[in-house]
Amino acid sequence: MKNTFFKLLLTVSVFFVFSTYLCQAQLNLTGKWMVRCALERSEKSSINFCGICPVKIDSSKSSMTISGLHFNFSKNTLTITKEHEIESVDVKCKIETDEQTIEFKYDGKEYEFSALMVDSENFILKQKKSGNLLLMTKDK
Protein backbone atom coordinates (compact mmCIF):
# COMPACT_ATOMS: atom_id res chain seq x y z
CA MET A 1 0.00 0.00 0.00
CA LYS A 2 2.77 2.46 0.93
CA ASN A 3 4.69 1.51 -2.20
CA THR A 4 1.65 2.21 -4.42
CA PHE A 5 1.04 5.55 -2.70
CA PHE A 6 4.70 6.51 -3.16
CA LYS A 7 4.57 5.63 -6.88
CA LEU A 8 1.38 7.62 -7.34
CA LEU A 9 2.84 10.62 -5.51
CA LEU A 10 6.02 10.43 -7.59
CA THR A 11 4.03 10.19 -10.84
CA VAL A 12 1.88 13.21 -9.96
CA SER A 13 4.96 15.22 -8.93
CA VAL A 14 6.80 14.42 -12.16
CA PHE A 15 3.72 15.31 -14.20
CA PHE A 16 3.35 18.64 -12.38
CA VAL A 17 6.99 19.61 -12.89
CA PHE A 18 6.89 18.49 -16.53
CA SER A 19 3.71 20.44 -17.31
CA THR A 20 5.09 23.60 -15.65
CA TYR A 21 8.19 23.62 -17.85
CA LEU A 22 6.66 22.08 -20.97
CA CYS A 23 6.02 25.37 -22.72
CA GLN A 24 9.53 26.69 -22.32
CA ALA A 25 11.14 23.35 -23.12
CA GLN A 26 9.18 22.72 -26.31
CA LEU A 27 9.23 26.26 -27.64
CA ASN A 28 12.59 27.20 -26.11
CA LEU A 29 11.48 30.82 -25.80
CA THR A 30 13.12 31.56 -22.47
CA GLY A 31 15.25 34.69 -22.69
CA LYS A 32 15.34 37.99 -24.55
CA TRP A 33 14.10 38.45 -28.10
CA MET A 34 14.04 41.32 -30.59
CA VAL A 35 10.60 41.41 -32.18
CA ARG A 36 9.74 43.03 -35.50
CA CYS A 37 6.40 43.28 -37.25
CA ALA A 38 6.11 41.97 -40.77
CA LEU A 39 4.23 44.29 -43.10
CA GLU A 40 1.71 42.79 -45.48
CA ARG A 41 0.25 44.64 -48.42
CA SER A 42 -3.49 44.11 -48.28
CA GLU A 43 -4.68 46.39 -51.07
CA LYS A 44 -3.16 48.75 -53.57
CA SER A 45 -2.47 51.48 -51.01
CA SER A 46 -2.78 49.83 -47.61
CA ILE A 47 -0.77 47.54 -45.37
CA ASN A 48 -1.55 45.30 -42.41
CA PHE A 49 0.61 44.52 -39.40
CA CYS A 50 0.18 43.27 -35.84
CA GLY A 51 -1.30 45.86 -33.48
CA ILE A 52 1.27 45.15 -30.75
CA CYS A 53 3.98 47.02 -32.69
CA PRO A 54 4.59 50.69 -31.89
CA VAL A 55 3.69 53.09 -34.70
CA LYS A 56 4.73 56.73 -35.11
CA ILE A 57 3.08 58.92 -37.74
CA ASP A 58 4.96 62.06 -38.75
CA SER A 59 3.33 65.46 -38.34
CA SER A 60 2.48 65.77 -42.04
CA LYS A 61 0.79 62.35 -41.93
CA SER A 62 2.64 61.37 -45.07
CA SER A 63 4.76 58.61 -43.53
CA MET A 64 4.92 56.34 -40.54
CA THR A 65 7.53 54.32 -38.71
CA ILE A 66 6.82 50.89 -37.24
CA SER A 67 9.33 50.16 -34.52
CA GLY A 68 10.44 46.88 -33.06
CA LEU A 69 10.02 45.82 -29.46
CA HIS A 70 11.61 43.39 -27.04
CA PHE A 71 10.12 40.27 -25.46
CA ASN A 72 11.67 38.60 -22.43
CA PHE A 73 10.13 35.20 -21.69
CA SER A 74 10.60 33.67 -18.26
CA LYS A 75 8.80 30.76 -16.62
CA ASN A 76 5.18 32.00 -16.93
CA THR A 77 5.75 35.68 -17.61
CA LEU A 78 6.39 37.76 -20.69
CA THR A 79 8.00 41.17 -20.21
CA ILE A 80 7.33 43.48 -23.16
CA THR A 81 9.56 46.51 -23.69
CA LYS A 82 8.12 48.97 -26.17
CA GLU A 83 10.14 52.16 -26.61
CA HIS A 84 10.56 53.23 -22.96
CA GLU A 85 7.58 51.34 -21.54
CA ILE A 86 8.05 48.01 -19.77
CA GLU A 87 5.14 45.76 -18.86
CA SER A 88 5.03 42.19 -17.58
CA VAL A 89 2.08 39.99 -18.48
CA ASP A 90 1.14 36.40 -17.73
CA VAL A 91 1.70 34.13 -20.70
CA LYS A 92 0.02 30.79 -21.43
CA CYS A 93 1.58 28.27 -23.74
CA LYS A 94 -0.39 25.38 -25.16
CA ILE A 95 1.26 22.56 -26.97
CA GLU A 96 -1.03 20.39 -29.01
CA THR A 97 -0.10 17.68 -31.45
CA ASP A 98 0.19 19.94 -34.47
CA GLU A 99 0.43 23.43 -33.01
CA GLN A 100 2.21 25.42 -30.31
CA THR A 101 0.25 28.44 -29.12
CA ILE A 102 1.21 31.49 -27.04
CA GLU A 103 -1.52 33.58 -25.41
CA PHE A 104 -1.33 36.79 -23.40
CA LYS A 105 -3.25 39.98 -22.68
CA TYR A 106 -1.42 43.25 -23.35
CA ASP A 107 -2.65 46.83 -23.44
CA GLY A 108 -6.26 45.69 -23.03
CA LYS A 109 -6.17 43.27 -25.98
CA GLU A 110 -6.01 39.49 -26.11
CA TYR A 111 -3.23 38.11 -28.30
CA GLU A 112 -2.97 34.53 -29.50
CA PHE A 113 -0.10 33.40 -31.69
CA SER A 114 0.96 30.15 -33.31
CA ALA A 115 4.71 29.64 -32.91
CA LEU A 116 6.62 28.58 -36.00
CA MET A 117 10.25 27.70 -35.39
CA VAL A 118 12.76 28.71 -38.03
CA ASP A 119 15.78 27.64 -35.98
CA SER A 120 16.87 27.96 -32.34
CA GLU A 121 17.67 31.66 -32.84
CA ASN A 122 14.61 32.69 -34.89
CA PHE A 123 10.87 32.24 -34.53
CA ILE A 124 7.87 33.46 -36.44
CA LEU A 125 4.72 34.13 -34.44
CA LYS A 126 1.54 34.09 -36.52
CA GLN A 127 -1.41 35.93 -35.04
CA LYS A 128 -4.31 33.49 -35.10
CA LYS A 129 -7.19 35.83 -35.94
CA SER A 130 -5.55 38.15 -38.46
CA GLY A 131 -2.66 36.09 -39.78
CA ASN A 132 -0.23 38.95 -39.10
CA LEU A 133 3.34 37.92 -38.38
CA LEU A 134 5.95 38.80 -35.76
CA LEU A 135 9.57 37.94 -36.45
CA MET A 136 11.56 37.12 -33.31
CA THR A 137 15.35 36.99 -33.20
CA LYS A 138 17.22 35.89 -30.07
CA ASP A 139 19.10 38.76 -28.36
CA LYS A 140 22.74 37.96 -27.68
N, C-alpha and C positions, 0 to 999 in steps of 0.2 A: 504494500500500500504506500509506504513512504517513498519507495523507488519510483512508483508511477507518478506520485505527486511531484517529485523532484524533476522527472522528465517533462511533465506538463509545464511546470514553472519555467524550466530552462527553454522549452520550445516557445512559450509566450514571450519570454524576455528577448530571445534572439529575433523573433518576428517584430517586436516593438522597435528594437534598435535598427534592424534592417529597414523597416518602413520609414523611420525618421530620416535616415540618410539616403534612401533610395533615389530621391530626386537629384541630389547633388552628385551621387555616384554615377547615375545613368547619363545625366546631361553634362556633368562635369562643368558646371557654370560657376562654381565657387571662385571668387576673386573679382578683380576689377576689369571692366570692359569699356571700350570706347564704342559708342553707339551712333550710327548715322542712319538717317532716313533715306530710303530709296524713293526717287521721284518717278511717278508713272504718268505718262501723257494719257489723258482720258478723252479729250476731244481736241479739236484743232487748236484752241487757244487756252486750254486749261490743263492743270496737273493735279494729281492726287498724291497725298503722303499721309503717314500716320500722325494723328493729332497730338501725340506725346512730344513731338519735336518742337523746339522753340523756333518761332518765326519772327523776324523783324521786317517791317515794311518801311521803306524810306519815306521821307516827308512828301515827296512828289507823287507817291503811290505808283511809281513806274517800275519799281523793282523790289524784290524781297530777298532776304537771306534766311536760309534754313540751317540752323546750327546743329551740331552734334551734342550729345550729352553723355554722361558716364553712369554706368550701372555698377554696383558692387553687391554681388550676391554673397550672403552668408547662409548659415543653416536654414532659417525659415524667413529671412528678411532680405529685402531688396532696398538698397539705398540709392536714390536717384539724385544725381547732381546735374542741375540744369542752370547754366550760366553761374550765378552766385547763390542759387537756392539749393539747399540740401534737404531731402525728405526721405525718411525710412518708411516702408510699407511692408505689410505681411505679404508673403508670396506663397502660392500653392502650386505645387507641381504634381501633375498626374501623368502616370506612365501607363499607357494601354498597349495592347499588342502591336498596333500599327502607328501609334502617334504619341508624342511627348508634348504635353501642354503646360504652359506657364500662365497663371492667372494672378492679377493683383488689381487693387483699386488705387488710382492716383489722380489727384486734382479733381475729385468728384466723379471720375469716370471709371467704369469697369473695363479692364483690358484683358484679353485672352489671346494668347499666341500659340501657334504650333512651332516647335523648335526643329529646325533642319540643320544638321551638323554638316559643315563643309570639311573641317578638320579640327584638331584639338585647339587651334588658335582662332578659329573663325566659325561663327554661327549665323544663320539667317533665321529671324523670327518673323513668321507670317501671321498677320492679324487675322483672326478667324472670320469676323464679320465682313470686313472690307477687302481683305486680301492684300492690304498694304504691307510693305516689308521694312524690317529694321535689319541693318547689317551690324553685327557685333564682332569686334576684334579685341583679342586679349591685350590688356595693358601690360607692359613689361616693366 
